[in-house]
Amino acid sequence: MALPRPPKFGERRMMLRRQLSTETLPEASGEFKPTPTISAPRLIYIFNHVTFKNDLHEPRVGSEKDVQALRKTFEKLQCQIIEIKDPTLAAVKEKISEIERKNFEQQSALIIVLLSHGGENEMIVASDNKEYSLHKDVLLPLFKNETLKGKPKILIAQACKGELEADATLMKHSPNEYVKCFSSTEGFKSYRRRSKGSLYIQTLCKCMDELATEKDFLSIMDEVNLKVDKDSSAEG
């Protein structure tokens, strides 16, 4: 039986429309603005899962290259960067709880990056091998923070969403003030290069470097999706 192929860019757009029509979200509190002004400060949290307890999962060699690229790119955009290295499930939940209570009145946006192994249904593997949900455990608590209302909440996940070898990207967005960006589509693995970092994160950083002052975030992610599709096909 032939293996399913990852959806092409235009097909992913159709998938998004179907998914957004059924996704349950908190009530919108204002107009979604994909990219805050460059002069305004914003915070970026990087949950960097590299090693895993008892070696139950392969160490994510190359992840530090992604962190370096993210730091270089987002520091140019006046982001304050906080890295959480090899957090357990308890540490992830503690940090998200801290973010839920934090005062963001002086911040224009919140960006959360998750680098790890993953699975279907937006599950992310913590460094103690326990899984957490990107939607339930990371995104939804952010809507409880009154100081984040009306501000972009951007989640970027570099993680597999299945076992099939392929490289494609998926982006969900909603007028309810948030964006989710994935390095792979449901049912497929994500591509990480040991010496260079992941194709997805490296492409994201390159596109941000080139386009951040010219285009909004959603338009930049369209460029990322197209480049990753093209480059992953070329690398075979």
C-alpha positions in Angstrom: 0.0 0.0 0.0 1.4 3.4 -1.0 2.3 5.8 1.9 0.3 9.0 2.0 2.3 12.1 0.8 2.4 15.3 2.8 -0.1 17.9 1.6 1.2 20.6 -0.7 1.0 24.3 0.3 -2.3 25.0 -1.3 -3.9 21.9 0.1 -2.7 22.9 3.6 -4.6 26.1 3.2 -7.8 24.1 2.6 -7.0 22.0 5.6 -6.7 25.1 7.8 -10.1 26.4 6.8 -11.7 23.1 7.7 -9.8 22.9 11.0 -10.5 26.4 12.1 -14.2 25.9 11.6 -14.3 23.2 14.3 -11.6 24.4 16.7 -13.0 25.6 20.1 -11.3 28.7 21.4 -11.8 31.4 24.0 -13.8 34.4 22.9 -11.8 36.9 20.9 -10.9 40.1 22.8 -9.9 42.2 19.9 -8.5 42.4 16.4 -5.6 40.1 15.7 -2.4 41.9 14.6 0.0 39.3 13.2 3.1 41.5 13.7 3.6 44.1 16.5 5.7 47.1 15.7 9.4 46.5 15.5 10.1 49.1 18.2 7.8 47.4 20.8 9.4 44.9 23.2 8.3 41.3 23.3 9.2 38.1 25.0 10.2 34.8 23.5 10.4 31.6 25.6 12.3 28.6 24.1 11.6 25.2 25.6 14.6 23.3 24.3 14.3 19.5 24.9 17.6 18.0 23.8 18.2 14.9 26.0 15.6 12.5 27.5 15.6 10.4 30.7 17.0 6.9 30.4 17.6 7.6 26.7 14.1 6.5 25.8 14.2 9.1 23.0 17.1 9.9 20.8 19.0 13.0 21.8 18.1 15.9 19.6 21.6 16.6 18.2 21.5 19.9 16.3 18.9 21.6 18.5 21.5 24.1 19.8 22.0 25.3 16.3 18.3 26.2 16.2 18.6 28.0 19.5 21.6 30.0 18.3 19.7 31.0 15.1 16.6 32.0 17.1 18.6 34.1 19.5 20.4 35.9 16.6 17.2 36.6 14.7 14.9 37.6 17.6 17.5 39.7 19.4 17.6 41.9 16.2 13.8 42.4 16.7 14.4 43.5 20.3 13.0 40.4 21.9 14.0 39.3 25.4 14.8 35.6 25.1 14.4 33.1 27.9 15.6 29.5 27.2 14.4 26.6 29.3 16.8 23.7 28.8 15.7 20.1 29.0 12.5 20.8 31.1 10.5 18.0 32.6 6.7 18.0 32.3 6.5 19.5 35.8 9.0 22.2 34.8 7.0 23.0 31.6 3.8 23.3 33.5 5.5 25.5 36.2 6.9 27.9 33.6 3.6 28.1 31.7 1.8 28.8 35.0 4.4 31.6 35.6 3.6 33.0 32.1 -0.1 32.8 32.8 0.4 35.0 35.9 3.0 37.4 34.4 2.3 41.0 33.7 2.7 41.7 30.0 1.4 45.2 29.9 4.7 46.5 28.7 5.1 43.8 26.1 3.6 43.9 22.6 3.6 40.1 22.0 4.5 36.7 23.4 6.4 34.0 21.4 6.8 30.4 22.6 9.1 28.0 20.8 9.0 24.3 21.5 11.9 22.1 20.3 11.4 18.4 21.0 10.2 15.1 19.8 6.4 15.0 19.3 3.5 12.9 18.3 0.0 13.3 16.7 -2.6 15.6 18.1 -0.1 18.3 18.9 1.7 16.3 21.7 5.2 17.3 22.8 7.6 15.1 24.7 9.2 16.6 27.8 12.7 15.6 28.9 11.3 13.0 31.4 9.5 11.3 28.5 6.1 12.6 29.6 3.9 14.3 27.0 2.1 17.5 27.1 -0.4 19.1 24.7 0.5 22.2 22.8 -3.1 23.4 22.8 -4.3 22.4 26.2 -1.2 22.8 28.3 0.5 25.7 26.5 -2.0 27.8 24.5 -5.1 27.8 26.6 -3.5 29.0 29.8 -2.3 32.1 28.0 -5.9 33.2 27.5 -6.3 33.4 31.3 -3.8 36.2 31.4 -5.7 39.5 31.2 -2.5 41.4 30.2 -2.2 39.3 27.1 -5.6 40.2 25.7 -5.5 41.7 22.3 -1.8 40.8 21.9 -0.4 38.2 19.5 0.5 34.9 21.0 2.7 33.0 18.6 3.6 29.3 19.2 6.3 27.6 17.1 6.8 23.9 17.4 9.7 22.0 15.9 8.6 18.4 16.5 7.3 15.3 14.7 3.6 14.7 14.4 3.8 11.0 13.4 6.1 8.3 12.1 6.1 8.7 8.3 9.3 10.2 6.9 8.4 13.5 5.2 8.9 17.2 5.6 6.1 19.6 5.4 4.7 22.4 7.5 1.4 23.5 8.8 0.2 26.8 10.2 -3.0 27.4 12.0 -4.2 30.9 12.7 -7.3 32.5 14.2 -8.7 36.0 14.7 -8.6 35.0 18.4 -5.1 36.5 18.8 -2.9 33.5 18.3 -0.8 31.7 15.7 0.4 28.0 15.8 3.3 27.1 13.5 4.4 23.4 13.0 7.4 21.9 11.4 5.4 18.9 10.2 1.9 17.9 9.2 -0.2 15.4 11.1 1.1 11.8 10.7 4.6 12.9 9.5 8.1 13.2 10.9 10.0 16.5 11.0 13.4 16.9 9.4 16.3 17.8 11.7 19.9 18.0 10.5 22.6 17.2 13.1 25.2 19.7 11.9 22.9 22.5 10.8 19.8 22.3 13.0 16.3 21.8 11.7 15.3 22.8 8.2 12.1 24.5 9.6 13.7 26.6 12.3 16.7 27.6 10.1 14.3 28.6 7.3 12.1 30.5 9.7 15.0 32.5 11.0 16.4 33.3 7.6 13.0 34.5 6.4 12.5 36.6 9.5 15.9 38.2 8.9 15.0 39.1 5.4 11.4 40.0 5.7 10.5 41.1 9.3 10.6 44.8 8.5 8.6 44.4 5.3 5.9 41.7 5.9 3.5 40.6 8.7 4.2 37.4 10.5 1.5 35.3 8.6 3.0 36.4 5.2 6.4 35.5 6.4 5.2 32.0 7.4 3.7 31.5 4.0 7.3 32.1 2.6 8.7 29.7 5.2 6.2 27.0 4.2 7.0 27.4 0.5 10.8 27.3 1.1 10.6 24.3 3.4 8.5 22.4 0.8 11.0 23.2 -1.9 14.2 22.5 0.1 12.9 19.3 1.6 12.0 18.0 -1.8 15.4 18.9 -3.1 17.2 17.1 -0.2 15.0 14.1 -0.9 
